[in-house]
């Protein structure tokens, strides 16, 4: 029997560190961490931001993502072992034991809660709720056709959490954080639909649910286009409410171009360039929005 190949976007090597990094695909933290920091930037107009706060936000986000991704790997172990695309992951092939996996999940969850407690009382109170929500995503495809939206709302916690970490209170106006929630949720849900495309046959055969299984490939891709059509306007509304200026607007123009290019890469019946669309362009987009927002804030304070 041929040994399962190494999954894309992972590192070579078999050291314990590499196995853990690949277990949770740690580089994918890049997808949404910039949006957590975007929330910090928006809050900087309200309260002074310290290096300690930024560090705690990075730790909290990274730890929460580790716990959520690790739990996803444990929850999906039976399916990953049966799926040719995923059977080479660390748990199905025995590179990590369940005890090692659970140990890292528990440690990450405790680290997240500790970071939330060190930020402010509101983050401490909301921390367990946020953690429960992101962990529950791993079970969503058992009972809903729309797990992509659940994941989107999970990652949308990032900018809201970044803002609350600085201010310790909800935004004024109240719709500011709702706008960025909509932006990140639609962005993530759209690219997660892309991610589900190659597994449509497997998911259907094993009773798992997704928009692709429910709608079919063509209509699921159309839904991803609709969702991403909401992302940029929602980011624009957030930027206006947060007081960002021209540099931020330029960043949104670039981000819109990235999304358009992404949708040109993935077409019904042709998923050959899905890796480039999902892994590369989404990371580039989130970094782009944050980078232009940062330039905008630095220019405004100069």
BELDATA-V797752 format. One record per residue. SS is DSSP state (H for helix, E for strand, - for the rest). PSI is psi as a letter, one per 20 degrees, with the letter a starting at -180 (NA if undefined). D_CENTER is the distance of its C-alpha to the mean C-alpha in whole Angstrom. Layout:
BEGIN
{{SS PSI D_CENTER} {SS PSI D_CENTER}}
END
This chain:
BEGIN
{{- p 35} {- p 33} {- q 30} {- p 27} {- r 25} {- p 22} {- q 19} {- q 18} {- k 15} {- r 17} {- q 20} {- r 23} {- q 26} {- j 26} {- q 26} {H h 25} {H g 22} {H g 21} {H h 21} {H g 19} {H g 16} {H h 16} {H g 16} {- j 12} {- m 12} {H h 11} {H h 11} {H i 8} {H h 7} {H h 8} {H g 6} {H i 5} {H g 8} {H h 10} {H h 9} {H g 10} {H h 13} {H h 14} {H h 15} {H g 17} {H g 19} {H h 19} {H i 21} {- i 23} {- i 25} {- g 26} {- q 26} {- p 27} {- p 24} {- q 25} {H h 23} {H g 23} {H g 21} {H g 18} {H g 19} {H h 18} {H g 15} {H g 14} {H g 15} {H g 14} {H g 10} {H g 11} {H g 13} {H g 11} {H h 8} {H g 11} {H g 13} {H g 10} {H g 10} {H g 14} {H h 15} {H g 13} {H h 16} {H g 18} {H h 18} {- j 18} {H g 21} {H g 23} {H g 22} {H h 20} {H h 24} {H i 25} {- p 23} {- h 24} {- h 21} {- i 19} {- i 23} {- j 23} {- r 20} {- g 21} {- g 22} {- h 23} {- j 26} {- j 26} {- h 25} {- q 24} {- r 25} {H h 24} {H g 26} {H g 24} {H g 20} {H h 21} {H g 22} {H h 19} {H g 17} {H g 20} {H g 20} {H g 17} {H g 17} {H h 20} {H g 19} {H g 16} {H h 19} {H g 21} {H g 19} {H g 19} {H h 22} {H i 23} {H f 22} {- r 24} {H h 25} {H g 22} {H h 19} {H g 21} {H h 22} {H i 19} {H g 17} {H h 18} {H g 17} {H g 14} {H g 14} {H h 16} {H g 13} {H h 10} {H h 13} {H h 15} {H h 12} {H i 13} {H i 17} {H h 16} {- i 17} {- h 20} {- i 21} {- q 19} {- i 19} {- l 16} {H h 13} {H h 11} {H h 11} {H g 11} {H g 7} {H g 7} {H h 9} {H g 7} {H h 5} {H i 8} {H h 9} {H g 8} {H h 11} {H g 13} {H h 13} {H g 14} {H g 17} {H h 18} {H h 18} {H g 21} {H h 23} {- j 23} {- r 23} {- r 22} {- q 22} {- o 25} {- q 25} {- h 23} {H i 22} {H g 20} {H h 17} {H h 17} {H g 17} {H h 14} {H g 12} {H g 13} {H g 12} {H h 8} {H g 9} {H h 11} {H g 9} {H g 6} {H h 9} {H g 11} {H h 10} {H h 9} {H g 13} {H g 14} {H h 12} {H i 15} {H g 18} {H h 19} {H j 19} {H g 21} {H g 24} {H g 23} {H g 21} {H g 24} {H h 27} {- j 25} {- j 25} {- q 21} {- q 20} {- r 17} {H h 18} {H g 19} {H g 22} {H g 23} {H h 23} {- r 24} {H g 22} {H g 24} {H h 23} {H g 19} {H h 19} {H g 21} {H g 18} {H h 16} {H g 18} {H g 19} {H g 15} {H h 15} {H h 18} {H h 17} {H g 14} {H g 17} {H h 19} {H h 17} {H h 16} {H g 20} {H g 21} {H g 19} {H h 20} {H g 23} {H h 23} {H i 22} {- j 25} {- q 23} {- b 26} {H g 27} {H h 24} {H g 21} {H g 23} {H h 23} {H h 20} {H h 19} {H g 21} {H g 20} {H h 16} {H h 18} {H h 20} {H g 17} {H g 16} {H g 19} {H g 20} {H g 17} {H i 19} {H h 22} {H h 20} {- o 20} {E q 23} {- p 24} {- i 26} {E n 25} {- j 21} {- h 23} {- k 21} {H h 17} {H g 16} {H g 17} {H g 15} {H g 12} {H g 12} {H g 14} {H h 13} {H h 10} {H g 10} {H g 13} {H g 12} {H h 10} {H h 13} {H g 15} {H g 15} {H g 15} {H g 18} {H h 20} {H h 19} {H g 20} {H g 23} {H g 24} {H h 24} {H g 26} {H h 28} {H h 29} {H i 30} {- NA 32}}
END
